[in-house]
């Protein structure tokens, strides 16, 4: 099955890509948060995509959509404590549009239950309500230690912790138990049809590598984690 997976410069989403790519045909989508993130964040995303192609042996085409304009409208016209939820709903809408374009059956994320404000159980439900396509969350039952362990094994951790300025719009007191009716009221302050249309028109493919061939020496590790060996025999 084709799956569109949201990829950021953080630790979690590259691990989700890696796990989903074992069974599915994965397409990557980065929501470009500039000017509310820096150039280093975007560079890290491209390096992560490159490493994930190496470790999976899959082409993993990378798409991008400009997320900054929508984020700016949420910041200027909506209640600050809902910024993360409005952001995530927009990300899901964009991923769904790309999935429809590519004929994908689901989207995937690096959500891990309770790690950040938008990933409480109630907020996950509110975010997912924005779309109709299934959402795959391979990390949802893992804790941070387990996720970092996998990231180290596959060689993405060192890239994810490179210096960059993450989202500068995260509120000091984000909503952790958002009500759907209140989120809809916030979105009603905006021309969401235009915002969604602009995001769709801004989707572009950045590129992919690998030609779909499995990397030589790819093996299944004992605890369900696939680790790619280099031809010389060492782990990256």
N, C-alpha and C positions, 0 to 999 in steps of 0.2 A: 504494500500500500504506500502511496505517496503521502508524505507528511511535511508540512511547513513548520519548522521549529524556530522560535524566536531566539536569537543569539545576541547577547550583550558582551561587554568586556569583563564580566564578573566571573566568579568561580563556578556557579551552579549550572548556568545554561550550557556551557560546553560539555559538561558531564551528561546532561540530558540529551544533547545531540549525539554523543558517543553511544549511549545506551540504545537510543531509538534507531540509530543507523545500523545496528546489528541485524535488525529484522525488517527495516522499512527503507524506502527510497526517500531520502531526506533532502529538503531544500531549506536553506538558511535565510532568515529574514532579520536584518538589523534595523531597528527603529533609530534613525540618526537624530540624536537629541540636541545637536548643536542649534543655537548658541548656549544651551543650558548644560552642555558638557564640552570638554575640550577636544582638540585634535588628537591627543594621545589616546583617548578612548576609542576613536575610530580606527587608529592604527592598530591598537590591541585587538580589535574585532577581526581585522583582516589577518593578523598573525594567528589568531585562534582558529580561524577558518582554514588557514594553510596547514596548521598542525593537525587539525581534525581530519583533513583529507589524507594526510600521511598515516595517521594511526588507524583509520578505518579502511583506507584503500578505495574510498568512494568519491565521486566527483563533488558532491555537496555544493551545488551552485549557490552563490551568495547574492541575495537581493537586498535592496535598501529602500527605505521610505523616509522622507523628511518629516520628523516628528516635532521639531521645534515650533512650527507655527501653531499647531494644535495645543501644545503645551503652553504657549504664550497666551492663547485665548482662555484656557482653563485658569491660568494664573490671574489674568486681569479681570475676569468676569464671574468666577465661581468662588465658593467658600474654600479657603485654603486647606482645611483639614481633609477635604475630599480629593485633593490633587492627585494622589497616587492611584486612587480607584478610577477616576476619570481617565487618567493616563493609561492605565492597564486596559480599560474597556476599549479605548481607541486602538491600542496595540493589537488587541484581539480582533477587532473589526478589520484592521488592515491585513492581519495574517489570514483571516477568513477570505478576504477578497483575493489575495494571492493564491490561496488554496483553490478557490473556484476557477481561477484563471488556469492553473496548472493541472486541474483535475485531481487534486489531493483530497483524501477522505477525512483528514483530521489535521489539527494543529498541535504542536507540542511546546511545552514550556519547562523551565527549570524550577518551578514552584516547589517549595518544601514547606510543609504545613507549619505555620506559626513563625517562620523566620523573620519576616518583615510585615509591615502593617497590611499590605494588600494580600497577604497569604494566610490570614486567619480563615477558618472554615466559612464563616458568614460572608466575609469579603470575597472569597473565591467564588461563592455562589452568585453574588451580586455582579462580579466581573463577567463571569461566564454567561450570564443572562443576556449580554449584549449580542451574542452570536448564536447560531443554530448548529454549527459544525461541532463534532466531538473534540474534546481537549484531552490530550495525553500528558500525564505528569509522572514520569518515571522516578522522580526523586521524592515524591510526596511523603513517603514513609521513612525516609532516611534522615539522620541528623547531620549536623554540619561536619562532624568528624569523619563520618563515613563518606560524605561527598568529597571532602578534601583528600581523603585517601585515594579515591578513584582518580581525582584530578592529578595527583602526583604521579600515579602509575601511568597515565596516558600522556603526560607531558604538557598539560594545559595550565597547571597551577602556577608555574613560574611566569607564564605570560599574563595570567589573570591578575597577579599581584603587582605588575609593573605600575609605576606611578602614573596616575591620571586623575582628572577631576571628574567625579561621577555627577549624577544629576544634582543641580544646585537648587531645585525647586521642592525638594522633600520638606514637608512641613514639620515644625517642632512637635506638634501634637496631632498626628494623623488619626483619622477615624479607624477603629479596629472592628467595630460592629455596625457597619453602614446599613441603612435601610434602603431598599430598592426604590421606594417612592421618593425618597429625598435625593437620591442620585439622579433619577429621572427628572426631578424638578431642577436640579443643577444643569443638566443637559438641555433643558427647555429654555434656558437663558441664552443659548447659543444657536447658531444655524448649523446644526449637526449634519444635515444633508450636504451642505457645502464643504464642511470640514472633512467628511468622509470621502466626498468626491475628489477633493484636492489630494488627499492621501493616496487614493487609488491612481490618480493621474501621475503622481510623483514616484510610483514604484518603478525601480529600474534594476536590471541585473548587473552586478558588479563583476561577476565572473566565477569560474570554477575550474578545477584541475583534476587530473587523475584518470579521466577516461573510463571510470567505472570498474577498473580492474582491481581485484583484491591485492593489497600490499603483500609482497612475498614474505613469508614467515609469520603471518598473522596466526595467533594461537588463542585458544580459550583457556584462561586462567582458572584455577580450581574453584574459586568462590564466585563464579559467574561473571567475572570481569575479564573482558578480552584485552590482552596486552599485545601490541605489535612489537615484534623483535626486529631490530635492524639486521641487515644482511651480515654484519659482523658478529651478531649474536647478542648485543647488549640491549637493555631497555632504555628508552628515552623517558 
